[in-house]
Amino acid sequence: MATPWKIGMFQHVGPIGPWQLPENVSTGFTDLEHWTTMARKCEEGGADFLFFADDYGYPVLQDGIPPASLRGAVQFPKGDPSMFLAALAVVTRHLGLVVTLSTQVEKPPMVARKMATLDNMTNGRIGWNIVTGAGQNASARLFGLPLTEHDRRYEIADDHVDLCLKLWEGCWDEGATIGDPTTGVYADPDHVREISHDGPHFSSKGILTMPPGPQRAPVLFQAGASATGRDLAAKYAEAVFLAAEAPALKSQIEDIRRRAEGHGRDPDSIKCLIAGTFVVGQTHADAQRIRDRQIATRTLDDAAVAYSFFTGLDLSQMDPDMPLDPSAAQTQTGRTNVERFLGPDAPTVRQILEEFQRNNVMGTPFIGDSAQVADMSEEVMAFTGADGFLVQADHTGTFDSFFELVMPEFRARGLVAAPGEPTTLRQRLTGSSSPHLPTDHPGYAYRNHAAALV
């Protein structure tokens, strides 16, 4: 069998999808049982991990939050998924758990300690989605900080991740934790040390106070598709989340892997996961009816608000019959969803709004019965060279239709693996026998390999 596809499930802590539909349950996001039930279903359905997007931003138009965002729950509200990941670990055994933390907001020692704690609490099933943030204009307002220039945010992220890796990999040798009450020794002082870091944006001399978990470093995810985002992914990421149409996905994946070679890494060690929106029914007609109902819950005003969140640009103030001005690509809020609409065949502003009304930031959905969407999935995977999907919630705000209709078809075709015995998330994603970073990853160099204890 070819390498099985990796299947992750995408969520955030807030209303998701067409929450206005009576069958959508995502307004229950404040209830812990909503999430424990979902985690159990993800594990039972054969998903590799549950992925939580997160940020501190919200839409801002004309110096304030637009009423449409509040009325329509457009990129608002949002809760903190890191608060309940340990509870999800208790009700699952195989499922990986990936959380987003921003390198603009969270300082490196904070991220390092949180991730080390969660890696212990989940028995090595934790991943960190590295982002510089989303809705940057709002986030800067919220924290009372100036808006940081786009490319500089990625320079900060590079230094941030580098310091985190030093803390995870350099402070504690393997076997340094003894915990022997008879001798009174918890940790061997000869094998625990402070690290020093003097980077362009962060300085540190200190120790990771939490002993490392099974993976030491969490599995590193990244989701930025701009040129600077792809370079950060090529340097550090073990999995990358991409959302675009197939030709752009193919180009992005090839570029990331080419850049990875430039960083001395095996390009195939980075798992490229594409946004998978599956609108599936017993028949194609059933699926299309679901799709029509989904689209009907979103207005062009909602689309303009969503677009402003990701880019900082107000399409409602632009000529609807003209394409975006190329100077819009210099926005400092976010560039991925500007760059995708530029070029010789650039759509008009009205067409961009209509695209966001239908699909938001995700690519064209797979619509049909289980066999039809599986056929389309195989075509996209073969064309792009991707490694799997990060599946978007369906019209109910859950993944029920995917697990009931799509996964059995994938399994019958030999496209996904059986769960097997519980492992760390890194082993599950990469197939490695080791739970730790591979030797060609930059973080590996910070291990004190000569001092490993027997």
N, C-alpha and C positions, 0 to 999 in steps of 0.2 A: 504494500500500500504506500502511496505517496505520503509525504509528511502531513499529518492531520492539520486541518485548520484550527486556529485558536479562536475561541468564542468568548468575548467579553460582553457584559451588559451595561449600558450607559444610563445613569440616573443623575439627578441632583435633588437636593432637599427643598422641594417646593412643588407647586403644581407643574405638571409636565404634559406636553401634548395638548390635545383638544379637551381640556379639563371641564369645559362646559357640557360635554356629552353626559347623559345620565349614567352610562356604564363606566365612566372614568372615575377612578378612586384616588387620584393623586392628591386631592385636597386633604387626604388623611396623613399628609407628610409629618404632622406634629405628633403622631401616635407611634410609639416605638414598635408596637405589634405590626404596624404596616410594613416596617422594614424587616423585622425578623421573619414574617411570613414570606416576603419577597426573597430574602436570602435563602430560605429553605427551598423555595420553588426553583431558584437558580441552580442550586446544587443538585436537586432531584432531576432537573432538566438537562444536566450535563454541561453547564457553562463552566468555563475556566476561571472567570473572575467577575466580580461586580465592581464597576468603576463609577466613582462619584466625581462629577465636575463641581467646581466651587470657585467663588470669587467674592470680593466685597463690593463689586460695582453694581450699577443699575442704570437704566437709560436716563440721559440728561439732554434736554432740548430747551433752548432759550433760557438758560441759566436756572433750570429747575427740572424736577421729575415730571414728565408729562402725565396728565390724567389718564391717558389711554393705557399707560403701563400699570397704573393702580387698578383701573377697572378690569382690564383684560389679563392681569397677571402676566405681563410681558417682561421676561427676565427679572421677575420680582414676585413674591418674596423669596428669600433663600436662608436656609439654616446650615449649621456646621456639621458635616457628616463625621468628622473625627470624634465627635462626642459619643457616638454609639457604635463604632466599629467593633469594639470588644464584645458588645452584646451579640452582634452578628456572628462573631467567631464562636461564641458559645453554642449556637444552634446549628453550626455547620462543621464539617470535617475536611472537605476537599477545597471548598470555594476560596479563591483568592479575593482579597479586598484591597482596592486601590483608591487612594484619597488624594485630592488635589490640595497642594499648599503653595502659596505664592512666594517667590523669592523677593518680591518687592515689600511684602508686609511682614513675613515671618523671618526672624533672624536665624542664621545658620545653626547656632547651638540649640535654639528652640526646636527647629525641625529635626535635628539629629536626635535629640532626646525623645521627642514624640514618636518618631519612627522606630527607634530602638525599643521603646516601651511596647508599641503595637506589634513589632516583630516577635517579641517574647510572648505577648498575650495571644497572638494568633498562631503560635507554633510555626512561624516562618511563612505566613501567607499574606504578607503586606507588601504593597507597592506604593510608590510616591509619584504622582503626576506632577512634573515640574512645570510650572507656568510662571510667567512674569506678571500674570493677572489678566483679567478681562474687565471691560468697562473702566478703563484707566482714568478717564476724565472724572467719573464719579468717585472712584476709589481715592484719587488724590484729594478731592474736595472733602471726603469723609474724614481722612486722616490729617487734613490741614497741611498737605505737602504740595510742592510744585509738581506739575506733570513731567515725569522723566521721559526724555527722548527715547524713541522706540529702540534704536540699536544699542543705546546705552543700557537699557533694561536688560538686554541679553548679555552685555558685558558683565553686569552685576550678577546675573544668574550664573554665568560661568564661574565666577569667583565664589559665589554662594555654594554651588554644588561641590566645588573643589574642597572647600573647608569642611563641608558635611562629610565628604569621603574620608578626609583625614581623621575626623572624630570617630567615624564608624570603624575604620580599618586600622588606625594607628595607635589607639589608646590601650586596647586590651588584646593581649596575646591569646591564642587558643589555649584553653586549659587554665587561664589565670584565675578563674573563679573556682575556689575550693569549697567554701562553705562548710567547713568541718568543725562542729561544736566541741569535739573532744580536744582538738589542738587550739581552738580559739582563733583559727585563721579563716577569714572569709575570702580574701583575695591575696595573691602573692605579690608583694610590693615590687619584686624584681621584674614583674611581667605586666605591670599597669603603669602608664606614663602619660604625662601631659604632651600635647602636640603644640607646635608653634606654626602660626600662619601669618604672613605679612603680604597680603594680596593688594590689588589695586583698589578694592572697595571694602574689604573686611580684614581685620586683624584679630588674632586670638592667641592666647597662651593659656591652655587649660585642658581639662579632661572631660570626656563624656561620662557623666556620673552613672548612667544606666549601663549595666553589662550588656554586651551584644546578644541579639537573638540568634536563631538558627541561621539566618541569611547574612548576618552582620549588617550589610547595607541592604535596604529594601530594593525591590525591583524598580528600576528607574524608567518611568514613562515620560513622554513629552508630546505636546500637541500643537506646537506652533508650526505653521506651514510657510511663513515668510522665509527669505533666504537666510537671515540670521537665526531664525528658529530651526531651520533644517540643519544648520551647522552645529547648533547646540545639541540637537538630536544625534547627529553623526558622532559627536565626541563622547557623549555620556549615555544616551538612551539605550535601553534594552527592548523597548517596545514604543512604537510611535502611532498616534491616532491621527488619521487624515480624513478630511471630508471635502470631496470635490467630485466632478464628473470624471469618467474613466480616463480620458486622455491626459488630464491634469494629474490624476493620481499616478499614472504610469510614469510621467515625467518627474514628479516629486519623489517617488520611491527610488527611481534610478539615480536621482541626484543625491539623496540621502546616503545611498549605498556607495556611491562614488566618493562622497566626502568622508565616509567612514574609513575607507581605504587610506585616504590622506591622513587620517588620525591614527593609522597603524592598527585598525581593528578589522576583524573579519566582517565584511559587509552583510553576510547572511546571519550574523548573530543578532541583528536588529529585526525584531518582528514588526512588520508594517501591517497595521490593522485599519481597515477602512470602515467608515460609517455605513452601517447597514440598516436602512429603513425598510421593513418588511410589512407590506399591507397585504395580508393573506386571508383567503376565505375558502370555503368548500369549492367554490367555482370562481372564475375570473369576474363574473358579474357581481358576486357577493363582495369580492375584494374592492371592486370599483365603487360600489355603493358606500363602503366604509371610507374610502378615499374622498369621495365627494362630501361626505358629512364632516370629515376632518377639515377640509379646506374651508367649508362654509362657516366654521367657527372663527376664522381669522379675517380681519379686514385689511385693506391697504394701509390704514392708519397704524394698525398693529405692526405691519411689516416695516413701516418707516421707523417706528419706535425700536423694533428689534435691530434694524440696521444701524441706527444711531448708537446702540449699546456696543456693538462690535467694532465700529469704525470712528465714532465721534462725528459723523457727517449727517446732516439733516436733509434727506432727499425731498422732504415735503416743500422745501424752499428752492428747489432746483427746477429747471425746465424739464418737464416730463418727457419731451420728445427729443431730447439731446442725450448723448452718452455722458458719462462722468468726465469731468475735466481731468486730464492726466496728473495735474498738480495735486489732486486728492490723494494720490499715493503717498504723499509726504505726511499724511496725518500721523500723529504720535499716539493715538489711542489704540489702533490695531490696523494692520495692513493686509492681512490674508484676504479679507472679504472686500477689499478694494481692488487688489491686484487681480483677483479672479474675474473682474468685470472690465478690465482694460484690454487694449490690443486692437488689431485691425477689424475684428468682428464684434466690437464692443456693443453690448445691448444699450438701449435707452434707459433713462432713469425709471420710466414707467415699467419697462420690462424687468428691471432689477427688483422693483417693488413687487411685481407679480411673482417673480421667482421666490422672493422671501415670504410672500403670502403662502405659497405652496410648500416650500421646502425649508425655510429658514436657512441655516448655514449648511445643512446636509445636502448630499447629492440627490439625484433622482431616485425615488423609491423603487423597490421591486414589488410589482403589483400582480397578483394572480393567485392560482391555487398552489398547493405545495410543490407540485412537480414543476410548474412554470417558474416560480421564484427560485427554485433550486437550479434550474437550467440557467437562468440569468446570473445567478451567483457564480456558477462555474465559469461562465463566459468572462465575467469581470475579473475573477481571480486569475484566470489564465492570461488575460490581456495585460493586467497591471503588474503581475508578479507579487501580489500581496500575500500575506500569511494568514489572514483571517479577518473577522468582522468585530467591530464594536457595535452591538445591536442597539438600536434606538427603541424606546418604549412604544408600544402600540397605542391604539385609540383608547384603551382602558387605563393607560398610565402604567401598565404592567408589561410583562413579556409572555402572557398566557398563550396568545395565539402562536407566537414563535415556538414555544415549547410543545404545544399540542400538534402543530401542523408542519413546521419547518424542520425542527431538529430530528424528528423521526425520519424524514426524507433524507436529510444529510447523513444520518447514521446508516440508513439502508444503502446509500451510495458509497459508503466507506470514506466520507469526507472529514469526519470528526472522530476523535478517539473515545473509547470507553473511559470512565472515571479512573479505574485502577485504585491502587493504594494511595492514601494521603501522602502528599509530598509538600515541599516548600513551593511557593509560587514560582520561583526562579526555575526549579527543576521541571515544573509542569509546563512552563512556557518554552523553555529551551531544550528540554530533553537531556540536560546534563546530569551526570551522577553527583555533582557537587552543588550544594546550596549557595555557594559563594560566587562572587564576581569572577569572570574568566581572566586568564592571565594577560589578555591583550586590552583589558579595560583600564583606563587611567587610575581608577581607584585601587587596583591590585597592587600597584607600586608602593602604597602606603602601609601595607602589611609588614609586620616584623617577622618575615618568613624564617629567618635563622633562629629565632627564639621560640618557635612553637614548642609547646610542652607535650610530652608523651603521656 
